[in-house]
Amino acid sequence: MESEDPEIDALVAAIGERARDYDRELEDSPWAALARGDLDADAADERALEAGMSEAEREWARAAFAPLDEDERGGLVDALLAGLDDQPGEDEGDAEANDGKVVPFRAKTEAETEAETKTRDSAANRAHDPGSSPRWWVPGGMIAAAAAAILLWVAWPGDAPGPELDLGGDAPTVAVADPVPTFVLETDGGLKQMRGAEDEQPKVAAHRYQRDTEFEWILRPKLEVEGDISVRAFALVGSSGLPLAIEDLTKQSKSGSIRVAGTIGDLDLEPGRYTIALVVGRPEALPTQASEVLADGEDSGPWQVRRVDIVIED
């Protein structure tokens, strides 16, 4: 149903598209499979690690999406049933509107009638509470489903904010889905090696090279990339770093995968230990200085950082 205001229609359409994107992401996520019982916790955690999720995010997701055990399910059902038992009777106005359409029950006792009158009088003197009226009553199964939907919408660790939809005039700016998917780094030999912040994952062994050793690092998107995508590389040592010239070493496939390959000598680095930071994103949004990568961390809105530790030997 469309409104008379095209700006409102555009706003609603953008929100709906964002909601559908979230639904698709959650349906395909390992944590949704864990909640359905299709994966165990270890398998879901392994897939999330491969997708680049940090330890803190995985710990949160393990707790949030773990299937309820028998005692928890029983307690939830008991609580919902107890809530239904506490639902008050109909208001007088509702009873009159349904006059002649209900089956009469036994006559109420004087004590029941007096208690019901007090309840109605008390309700009339306070602001309307959606949970206190039968017209707002929702079956227990729908309550649980709604609560789960709200949890997934609000608390799921989402991707970085995407580009915005400008409706023009004084209308609010609406965030729409970011078309750049998460990238996975594959290093020599196809070893999948995702790096989060230094304190989020155990350190992995550095790759050892000599200057004439060939290397191959591939950034693969989880979904096909639409539009231009690019990569820049930085060699980091502690709190400092420098950009690397990798333009001649980089090739990109139609699906968005980016291959950086050559010999270590092509990087023009002296022997020593380095962290190579590969920054992928829209060309106009990529950082130009290593200090930006060091300051903003792994995923800074319009771009993502994937790292590999290397040692260059004499």
C-alpha positions in Angstrom: 0.0 0.0 0.0 1.5 3.3 -1.1 1.1 6.6 0.7 0.5 10.0 -0.9 4.1 11.1 -0.1 6.7 9.6 -2.4 9.5 10.3 0.1 7.8 8.2 2.7 7.3 5.4 0.1 11.1 5.6 -0.7 11.9 5.4 3.0 9.7 2.4 3.6 11.2 0.6 0.5 14.7 1.2 1.8 13.9 -0.1 5.2 12.2 -3.1 3.7 15.2 -3.9 1.5 17.5 -3.6 4.5 15.3 -6.0 6.5 15.4 -8.5 3.7 19.2 -8.3 3.5 19.4 -9.0 7.2 17.0 -12.0 6.8 19.2 -13.4 4.0 22.4 -12.9 6.0 21.0 -14.5 9.1 19.4 -17.5 7.2 22.8 -18.3 5.7 24.9 -17.7 8.9 26.4 -20.6 10.9 24.7 -19.3 14.0 21.2 -19.7 12.4 22.2 -23.3 11.5 23.3 -23.7 15.2 20.0 -22.5 16.4 18.1 -24.8 14.0 20.2 -27.8 15.2 21.9 -28.2 11.8 25.4 -27.6 13.1 27.0 -28.2 16.5 28.7 -25.3 18.3 32.2 -26.3 17.2 31.3 -26.4 13.5 29.4 -23.1 13.7 32.4 -21.5 15.5 34.8 -22.8 12.8 32.7 -21.4 10.0 32.4 -18.0 11.7 36.2 -17.9 12.2 36.7 -18.6 8.5 34.3 -15.7 7.7 36.4 -13.3 9.7 34.3 -13.0 12.9 36.4 -11.9 15.9 36.6 -13.9 19.1 34.4 -11.5 21.0 31.7 -11.7 18.4 31.9 -15.5 18.3 31.7 -15.7 22.0 28.6 -13.5 22.0 27.0 -15.5 19.2 27.7 -18.9 20.8 25.7 -17.8 23.9 22.9 -16.0 22.0 22.2 -18.8 19.5 22.8 -21.9 21.5 19.7 -24.2 21.3 17.7 -24.2 24.5 18.0 -27.4 26.6 15.0 -29.3 27.9 14.9 -27.4 31.2 15.1 -24.0 29.5 12.3 -24.9 27.1 10.2 -26.2 29.9 10.7 -23.0 31.9 9.8 -20.8 28.9 6.6 -22.8 28.3 5.6 -22.6 31.9 6.2 -18.8 32.0 4.1 -18.3 28.9 1.3 -20.4 30.2 1.4 -18.6 33.5 1.1 -15.3 31.6 -2.0 -16.5 29.7 -3.6 -17.6 33.0 -3.2 -14.0 34.3 -5.0 -12.4 31.3 -8.0 -10.3 32.6 -11.6 -10.7 31.3 -13.2 -8.6 28.6 -14.1 -5.0 29.1 -17.8 -4.2 29.3 -17.7 -2.4 25.9 -16.3 -5.6 24.3 -18.9 -7.7 26.0 -21.7 -5.6 24.7 -20.2 -5.6 21.2 -20.2 -9.4 21.2 -23.7 -9.7 22.7 -25.5 -12.7 21.2 -22.3 -14.1 19.7 -20.9 -16.0 22.7 -21.8 -19.1 24.6 -23.0 -18.3 28.2 -20.9 -19.8 31.0 -21.9 -20.5 34.6 -23.1 -17.5 36.6 -20.3 -15.7 38.5 -20.3 -15.7 42.2 -20.6 -12.5 44.2 -16.9 -12.6 45.1 -15.9 -13.0 41.5 -18.1 -10.2 40.4 -16.7 -7.8 43.0 -13.1 -8.7 42.1 -13.8 -8.1 38.4 -15.4 -4.7 39.2 -12.3 -3.6 41.2 -10.0 -4.7 38.3 -12.0 -2.7 35.8 -12.1 0.4 38.0 -8.3 0.1 38.5 -7.6 -0.2 34.8 -9.8 2.8 34.0 -7.7 5.0 36.2 -4.3 4.2 34.7 -2.8 4.6 31.2 -3.5 1.9 28.8 -1.1 -1.0 29.0 -1.0 -3.2 25.9 -0.3 -6.3 27.9 -3.4 -5.7 30.1 -6.1 -5.8 27.4 -7.3 -8.9 25.6 -7.4 -7.0 22.4 -3.6 -6.9 22.6 -3.2 -10.6 23.5 -0.8 -12.6 21.4 -0.4 -16.4 21.5 2.7 -17.6 23.3 4.3 -19.0 20.2 4.1 -15.6 18.5 5.5 -13.8 21.5 8.6 -16.1 21.3 8.9 -15.6 17.6 8.7 -11.8 17.9 11.2 -11.8 20.7 13.6 -13.8 18.6 13.2 -11.5 15.6 13.9 -8.4 17.7 17.0 -10.1 19.2 18.3 -10.9 15.7 17.5 -7.4 14.4 19.0 -5.4 17.3 21.8 -7.5 18.7 23.3 -9.4 15.8 26.8 -8.1 15.1 26.1 -6.5 11.7 28.4 -5.3 9.0 29.8 -1.8 8.9 27.4 0.9 7.9 26.8 1.1 4.1 26.1 4.0 1.8 23.1 6.2 2.4 20.0 6.9 0.4 19.3 10.7 0.1 15.6 11.3 -0.4 16.2 15.0 -1.1 14.8 18.1 0.6 14.5 17.9 4.4 13.8 14.1 4.4 16.0 12.0 6.6 19.0 10.1 5.1 18.4 6.4 5.1 21.2 3.8 5.4 20.9 1.0 2.7 22.7 -2.3 2.4 26.4 -2.2 1.8 27.1 -4.1 -1.4 30.7 -5.0 -0.4 30.6 -8.5 1.2 33.1 -9.9 3.8 36.4 -11.0 2.3 38.4 -14.1 3.3 42.2 -14.2 3.0 43.8 -17.3 1.6 47.6 -17.5 1.9 50.1 -19.8 0.3 49.0 -23.3 0.0 45.3 -22.4 0.5 45.7 -22.0 4.3 42.8 -19.9 5.5 44.2 -17.5 8.0 41.9 -14.8 9.4 43.4 -12.2 11.7 41.4 -10.1 14.2 42.8 -7.6 16.7 46.0 -8.8 18.5 44.1 -9.6 21.7 41.2 -11.4 20.0 42.8 -14.6 18.7 45.9 -16.7 19.4 48.8 -15.6 17.2 49.5 -17.9 14.2 52.9 -18.9 13.0 54.4 -16.4 10.6 55.1 -17.5 7.0 58.8 -17.6 6.2 60.2 -16.5 2.9 63.4 -15.6 1.2 63.6 -12.7 -1.3 63.3 -15.1 -4.3 60.5 -17.1 -2.7 57.2 -16.9 -4.6 54.0 -15.9 -2.6 50.3 -15.9 -3.4 47.7 -14.1 -1.3 44.1 -14.2 -2.4 41.2 -12.2 -1.1 37.9 -14.0 -1.8 34.5 -12.3 -1.2 31.8 -14.4 0.4 29.3 -13.1 -2.2 29.8 -11.8 -5.7 31.0 -8.2 -5.7 29.1 -5.5 -7.7 30.9 -2.4 -8.7 34.6 -1.4 -8.5 36.7 -2.9 -5.8 40.4 -2.5 -5.0 43.2 -3.4 -2.6 46.1 -1.6 -1.0 48.9 -3.2 1.0 51.0 -2.0 4.0 53.9 -3.5 5.8 53.5 -2.9 9.5 56.1 -3.2 12.2 54.9 -2.4 15.7 53.2 1.1 15.7 54.7 2.1 12.3 54.3 1.0 8.7 54.7 1.9 5.1 52.7 1.4 1.9 53.7 -1.3 -0.6 53.6 -1.0 -4.4 51.5 -4.0 -5.4 49.7 -2.7 -8.5 51.8 -4.8 -10.9 51.3 -7.9 -8.6 47.5 -7.7 -8.4 44.9 -9.3 -10.6 41.1 -9.3 -10.0 38.5 -11.9 -11.2 35.0 -11.0 -12.5 33.5 -12.4 -9.2 35.6 -9.9 -7.1 38.4 -12.2 -5.9 41.7 -10.3 -5.7 45.1 -12.2 -6.2 48.3 -10.7 -5.1 51.3 -12.8 -6.2 55.0 -12.5 -7.1 58.2 -13.0 -5.3 58.9 -11.5 -1.8 61.6 -9.4 -3.4 58.9 -7.6 -5.4 57.7 -6.1 -2.1 61.0 -4.3 -1.7 61.3 -5.1 2.0 64.5 -5.7 3.9 64.9 -9.0 5.8 62.9 -9.0 9.1 59.5 -9.7 10.5 56.4 -7.8 9.2 52.7 -7.9 9.3 51.3 -7.4 5.8 47.9 -5.6 6.0 45.8 -6.0 2.8 43.1 -3.4 2.8 40.1 -4.1 0.5 37.2 -1.8 -0.4 35.9 0.8 -2.8 38.9 2.5 -4.5 37.9 6.0 -3.5 37.5 4.9 0.2 40.8 3.1 0.8 43.4 4.6 3.2 46.6 6.0 1.7 48.7 5.9 4.9 49.7 3.1 7.2 48.7 5.3 10.2 45.1 5.1 9.1 45.1 1.3 9.2 46.9 1.3 12.6 44.4 3.8 14.1 41.2 2.4 12.7 41.7 -1.3 13.2 40.4 -4.2 11.2 37.1 -3.0 9.6 36.7 0.7 9.5 33.4 1.2 7.7 34.1 1.5 4.0 37.1 -0.9 4.0 38.3 -4.2 5.5 41.8 -5.3 6.6 43.1 -8.8 6.3 46.6 -9.5 7.8 49.3 -12.1 7.3 52.5 -12.3 9.4 55.7 -12.9 7.5 59.4 -13.3 8.1 61.9 -12.5 5.4 65.2 -14.3 5.8 68.6 -13.4 4.4 
